[in-house]
Amino acid sequence: MTLASISNAYGTSLVVSTFGARLVELMFRDKAGTVENIVLGYDSEEAYQENPDGYFGATVGRVAGRLALARFIGGGLDFPTVANEGTTHLHGGPDRALDRVEWEILPSTSADTISFQYLSPAGVEGYPGNLEVTSSYQLTSQDELVFELKARTDAPTPVNLVNHAYLNLSGNARRSIVEHELVINAATILDTDVDLLPRGGVISVAGTAYDFREKRQIGEALPASGSEPWPGIDSTYVRNNSSDFAAILSDSVSGRVVKVNTTEPTLQVYTGNRIPVGPGRSGAPHGPGKGICLEAHRVPDSPALPEWPSIVIEPSSDYYQRTVWSLSTASN
């Protein structure tokens, strides 16, 4: 694994890795000016390999999310994939999904951007077509972290990419995220079964633990699901308006705030219900509830969701996603 870093004039910096094209560290100041890491991760490639199902900071795909019975059906395609969560195919598969391979660092065209590229061969984890994927990280002078994901194929194939970073604004994961405050610009979530597979349609969040249309502490929504090993959230929020912000996460103790904007129609909100207990990067304590993912993505094809656009791309139609984290601090 090769590491690369970017910093700006405000002391904000990030570290990224060729292993899984992942975000390893994001250093940002609190309201007192103390700079600390606000994402979860590890110090070595070996630690990531020993805990692969955490997907810490990784570029995830080819298809992020779950495919029932490890089969993709949609967009004129019907093919088996490799199961890695019981009978379900999760986040691209068990062996050569995008988070489990070494990427190439592309020659730099800008001092504030690092880009990775990987060619996923046809047939890997069952997917058709050779898929060339680019994952870029830009740290702007305005304290914005910009994620850009691109893909092109030589044959029809499904693509749904995400960055799977876990945020913890307390700094160095010293506290759980249950006291963080969250706003999500969504009035509905996808209806799912106990295996988190879509049943069809959406559920209104009004009057439920999933309602974050107004700012509230994450802990007020727990327990939200009896199917989770730790009582938390793992739900797909359907955004109200793609031109508005997707979510705002804040921590009143540190004053840190992250505002999420994206090109994508949904946000997978996951409160780290299955994070393994143990030391993370620089010894930061990891465990359930120590991080939250706000994953911008599309809805994978499913016979239960015929109303959603297919995620299949053609050789003539490339994939593109742009997601922005705007970092700031509040005095109170």
C-alpha positions as CSV (number, residue, x, y, z in Angstrom):
1,M,0.0,0.0,0.0
2,T,1.3,3.4,-1.0
3,L,0.1,6.5,0.8
4,A,-0.3,10.0,-0.6
5,S,-1.3,13.3,1.1
6,I,-2.7,16.8,0.5
7,S,-2.9,19.8,2.8
8,N,-4.1,23.3,2.6
9,A,-3.3,26.7,4.2
10,Y,-5.8,26.1,7.0
11,G,-4.0,23.1,8.3
12,T,-6.6,20.7,6.9
13,S,-5.0,17.6,5.4
14,L,-5.8,14.1,4.2
15,V,-4.0,10.8,3.6
16,V,-5.2,8.4,1.0
17,S,-4.0,4.9,0.0
18,T,-3.6,2.8,-3.1
19,F,-5.1,-0.1,-1.3
20,G,-8.8,0.3,-2.1
21,A,-8.3,3.9,-3.3
22,R,-9.3,4.7,0.3
23,L,-9.4,7.8,2.6
24,V,-7.1,6.8,5.5
25,E,-7.0,10.1,7.5
26,L,-8.7,13.5,7.4
27,M,-7.2,16.0,9.8
28,F,-9.4,19.0,10.7
29,R,-9.5,21.6,13.5
30,D,-12.1,21.9,16.2
31,K,-13.5,25.2,17.6
32,A,-10.4,25.6,19.8
33,G,-8.1,25.1,16.8
34,T,-7.0,21.6,17.7
35,V,-6.4,19.5,14.6
36,E,-7.4,15.9,14.8
37,N,-8.4,12.9,12.6
38,I,-12.2,12.8,11.9
39,V,-12.4,9.6,9.9
40,L,-11.9,6.0,11.0
41,G,-9.1,3.8,9.6
42,Y,-6.0,1.8,10.3
43,D,-2.2,2.3,10.3
44,S,-1.4,-0.6,7.9
45,E,-2.6,-2.6,4.9
46,E,-2.5,-5.7,7.0
47,A,-5.1,-4.2,9.4
48,Y,-7.4,-3.4,6.5
49,Q,-7.0,-6.9,5.1
50,E,-7.8,-8.4,8.5
51,N,-10.9,-6.3,8.8
52,P,-12.1,-6.1,5.2
53,D,-15.9,-6.0,6.0
54,G,-15.5,-2.6,7.6
55,Y,-14.7,-1.0,4.2
56,F,-13.0,1.8,6.1
57,G,-12.7,4.8,3.7
58,A,-12.6,2.6,0.6
59,T,-13.9,3.2,-2.9
60,V,-16.6,0.4,-3.0
61,G,-18.0,-1.4,-6.0
62,R,-18.5,-2.5,-8.7
63,V,-22.0,-2.5,-7.2
64,A,-22.2,-1.0,-3.7
65,G,-25.2,-2.3,-1.7
66,R,-26.9,-5.7,-1.7
67,L,-28.0,-8.0,-4.5
68,A,-30.6,-10.6,-3.4
69,L,-29.6,-14.2,-3.9
70,A,-26.3,-12.9,-5.3
71,R,-27.9,-12.2,-8.7
72,F,-28.1,-9.0,-10.7
73,I,-31.3,-8.6,-12.7
74,G,-31.9,-5.3,-14.6
75,G,-31.1,-3.2,-17.5
76,G,-31.4,-6.1,-19.9
77,L,-28.9,-8.2,-17.9
78,D,-29.3,-11.3,-15.7
79,F,-26.2,-12.9,-14.2
80,P,-25.0,-14.5,-11.0
81,T,-22.5,-12.8,-8.7
82,V,-20.5,-14.1,-5.8
83,A,-22.3,-14.2,-2.4
84,N,-20.4,-12.8,0.6
85,E,-23.1,-12.1,3.1
86,G,-25.1,-15.3,3.5
87,T,-26.9,-15.7,0.1
88,T,-26.4,-12.0,-0.6
89,H,-23.8,-10.2,-2.7
90,L,-22.5,-7.2,-0.9
91,H,-20.4,-4.2,-2.0
92,G,-18.9,-5.9,-5.1
93,G,-18.0,-9.3,-3.7
94,P,-15.5,-11.1,-1.4
95,D,-12.2,-11.3,-3.2
96,R,-11.5,-8.7,-6.0
97,A,-14.1,-6.0,-5.2
98,L,-12.7,-2.5,-5.6
99,D,-11.9,-2.1,-1.9
100,R,-9.7,-5.2,-1.9
101,V,-7.2,-4.4,-4.7
102,E,-4.2,-2.2,-5.3
103,W,-5.0,0.9,-7.5
104,E,-2.5,3.0,-9.5
105,I,-1.9,6.6,-8.7
106,L,-2.3,8.7,-11.8
107,P,0.1,11.5,-12.6
108,S,-0.9,14.7,-10.8
109,T,-2.5,17.5,-12.8
110,S,-3.2,19.6,-9.7
111,A,-1.5,20.0,-6.4
112,D,-4.8,19.8,-4.5
113,T,-6.0,16.5,-6.1
114,I,-4.9,12.8,-6.0
115,S,-6.5,10.4,-8.5
116,F,-6.4,6.6,-8.6
117,Q,-7.3,4.2,-11.4
118,Y,-8.1,0.5,-11.6
119,L,-9.1,-1.8,-14.4
120,S,-11.5,-4.4,-13.2
121,P,-11.4,-7.4,-15.6
122,A,-14.5,-8.9,-17.2
123,G,-15.8,-11.8,-15.2
124,V,-14.4,-10.7,-11.8
125,E,-17.0,-11.5,-9.0
126,G,-19.4,-12.4,-11.9
127,Y,-19.5,-9.0,-13.6
128,P,-19.5,-8.6,-17.4
129,G,-17.3,-6.1,-19.2
130,N,-13.9,-4.7,-18.5
131,L,-14.5,-1.6,-16.2
132,E,-12.0,1.2,-15.9
133,V,-12.6,3.1,-12.7
134,T,-11.1,6.4,-11.5
135,S,-11.4,7.7,-7.9
136,S,-10.3,11.2,-7.1
137,Y,-9.8,13.2,-3.9
138,Q,-9.6,17.0,-4.0
139,L,-8.9,19.2,-1.0
140,T,-9.8,22.8,-1.8
141,S,-8.6,26.0,-0.3
142,Q,-12.2,26.4,1.1
143,D,-11.9,23.3,3.2
144,E,-14.0,21.2,0.8
145,L,-13.2,17.5,0.3
146,V,-14.4,16.6,-3.2
147,F,-14.9,12.9,-4.2
148,E,-15.2,12.2,-7.9
149,L,-15.9,8.7,-9.2
150,K,-15.8,7.8,-12.9
151,A,-16.1,4.6,-14.8
152,R,-16.3,3.4,-18.4
153,T,-16.9,-0.1,-19.8
154,D,-16.5,-2.1,-23.0
155,A,-19.7,-4.0,-22.5
156,P,-23.0,-3.4,-20.6
157,T,-22.5,-3.7,-16.9
158,P,-23.9,-2.4,-13.6
159,V,-22.0,0.3,-11.7
160,N,-22.9,1.8,-8.4
161,L,-19.8,3.3,-6.7
162,V,-19.5,4.9,-3.2
163,N,-16.9,6.1,-0.8
164,H,-17.3,4.2,2.5
165,A,-15.7,6.7,4.9
166,Y,-16.8,6.7,8.5
167,L,-17.0,10.2,10.1
168,N,-16.5,10.9,13.8
169,L,-16.3,14.6,14.5
170,S,-15.2,14.2,18.1
171,G,-11.6,13.8,16.9
172,N,-9.6,10.6,17.1
173,A,-12.8,8.7,17.8
174,R,-12.7,9.6,21.5
175,R,-16.5,9.6,21.7
176,S,-19.4,7.7,20.1
177,I,-21.3,9.4,17.3
178,V,-24.6,9.1,19.3
179,E,-24.3,12.7,20.5
180,H,-23.6,14.0,17.0
181,E,-26.4,16.0,15.5
182,L,-27.7,15.1,12.0
183,V,-30.0,16.6,9.4
184,I,-31.0,14.6,6.3
185,N,-32.8,16.2,3.4
186,A,-35.1,13.2,2.9
187,A,-38.7,12.4,3.8
188,T,-38.6,8.7,2.9
189,I,-36.4,5.6,3.1
190,L,-36.5,2.5,1.0
191,D,-38.6,-0.3,2.5
192,T,-36.4,-3.3,3.3
193,D,-36.7,-6.7,4.9
194,V,-34.6,-8.1,7.9
195,D,-31.8,-8.8,5.5
196,L,-31.8,-5.1,4.3
197,L,-33.0,-6.1,0.9
198,P,-35.7,-4.0,-0.8
199,R,-39.3,-5.1,-0.5
200,G,-40.6,-2.4,-2.9
201,G,-41.7,1.1,-2.3
202,V,-40.7,3.6,0.3
203,I,-41.6,4.4,3.9
204,S,-42.3,7.9,5.3
205,V,-39.9,8.9,8.0
206,A,-42.5,11.1,9.7
207,G,-43.0,10.1,13.3
208,T,-40.3,7.4,13.2
209,A,-36.8,7.1,14.6
210,Y,-35.5,7.7,11.1
211,D,-36.8,11.3,10.8
212,F,-33.8,13.7,10.5
213,R,-35.6,16.4,8.5
214,E,-34.9,18.7,11.5
215,K,-31.6,18.6,13.4
216,R,-31.6,16.0,16.2
217,Q,-29.1,13.8,18.0
218,I,-28.4,10.5,16.4
219,G,-28.9,8.8,19.8
220,E,-32.5,9.8,19.7
221,A,-33.0,7.4,16.9
222,L,-31.6,4.4,18.7
223,P,-32.6,1.6,18.8
224,A,-33.9,1.9,15.2
225,S,-33.7,-1.7,14.0
226,G,-33.9,-5.0,15.9
227,S,-32.1,-6.7,13.0
228,E,-28.8,-4.9,13.7
229,P,-26.1,-6.3,16.1
230,W,-25.8,-2.8,17.6
231,P,-29.0,-0.8,17.7
232,G,-28.4,1.7,14.9
233,I,-29.3,2.8,11.4
234,D,-28.5,1.2,8.0
235,S,-31.1,2.7,5.7
236,T,-31.3,4.3,2.2
237,Y,-32.7,7.8,2.4
238,V,-34.4,9.1,-0.8
239,R,-33.4,12.7,-1.2
240,N,-36.1,15.4,-1.5
241,N,-34.3,17.6,-4.0
242,S,-31.1,16.8,-5.8
243,S,-30.2,20.5,-5.9
244,D,-30.3,20.9,-2.1
245,F,-27.8,19.6,0.4
246,A,-28.0,15.9,1.2
247,A,-27.0,15.9,4.9
248,I,-25.4,18.0,7.7
249,L,-23.5,16.3,10.5
250,S,-22.3,18.3,13.5
251,D,-20.8,17.8,16.9
252,S,-21.5,20.6,19.4
253,V,-18.6,19.6,21.7
254,S,-15.9,20.0,19.1
255,G,-17.8,22.5,16.9
256,R,-17.0,20.5,13.8
257,V,-19.5,20.4,11.0
258,V,-19.7,18.5,7.7
259,K,-22.2,19.4,5.0
260,V,-22.7,16.9,2.2
261,N,-23.7,17.8,-1.3
262,T,-23.9,15.2,-4.1
263,T,-25.1,14.4,-7.6
264,E,-26.6,11.2,-6.4
265,P,-30.3,10.5,-5.6
266,T,-30.0,8.6,-2.4
267,L,-27.9,8.5,0.8
268,Q,-27.1,5.3,2.6
269,V,-26.8,6.2,6.3
270,Y,-25.0,3.7,8.4
271,T,-24.1,4.2,12.1
272,G,-21.3,1.7,12.2
273,N,-23.4,-1.0,13.8
274,R,-20.8,-3.7,12.9
275,I,-17.5,-1.9,13.4
276,P,-15.1,-4.4,15.0
277,V,-13.8,-3.5,18.5
278,G,-10.1,-2.7,18.5
279,P,-7.5,0.0,18.0
280,G,-7.7,2.1,14.8
281,R,-5.4,4.6,13.3
282,S,-2.9,6.0,15.8
283,G,-4.6,3.9,18.5
284,A,-8.0,5.5,18.2
285,P,-10.7,3.3,19.8
286,H,-12.9,1.6,17.2
287,G,-16.2,-0.3,17.8
288,P,-19.9,-0.2,17.1
289,G,-21.3,3.4,17.0
290,K,-17.8,4.9,16.6
291,G,-18.5,6.2,13.1
292,I,-21.2,7.1,10.7
293,C,-21.2,6.7,6.9
294,L,-23.2,9.1,4.7
295,E,-22.8,7.2,1.4
296,A,-24.1,9.0,-1.7
297,H,-25.2,6.4,-4.3
298,R,-27.8,5.1,-6.7
299,V,-30.3,2.3,-6.0
300,P,-29.2,-1.1,-7.4
301,D,-31.6,-2.8,-9.8
302,S,-34.1,-5.1,-8.2
303,P,-37.2,-6.8,-9.4
304,A,-38.8,-5.2,-6.3
305,L,-37.9,-1.7,-7.5
306,P,-39.0,-1.4,-11.1
307,E,-39.6,2.3,-10.8
308,W,-35.9,3.2,-10.3
309,P,-33.6,3.8,-13.2
310,S,-31.2,1.0,-14.0
311,I,-27.6,1.3,-12.9
312,V,-26.4,-0.5,-16.1
313,I,-24.0,1.6,-18.1
314,E,-23.1,1.1,-21.8
315,P,-19.8,1.6,-23.6
316,S,-21.4,4.8,-24.9
317,S,-22.5,6.1,-21.5
318,D,-19.9,6.6,-18.7
319,Y,-20.6,6.6,-15.0
320,Y,-20.0,9.8,-13.0
321,Q,-20.5,10.9,-9.4
322,R,-19.4,14.0,-7.5
323,T,-19.8,14.3,-3.8
324,V,-18.6,17.3,-1.7
325,W,-17.9,17.4,2.1
326,S,-17.8,21.1,3.2
327,L,-15.9,21.3,6.5
328,S,-16.4,24.1,9.0
329,T,-16.4,24.8,12.7
330,A,-19.1,26.5,14.8
331,S,-18.3,28.3,18.1
332,N,-21.4,27.0,19.8
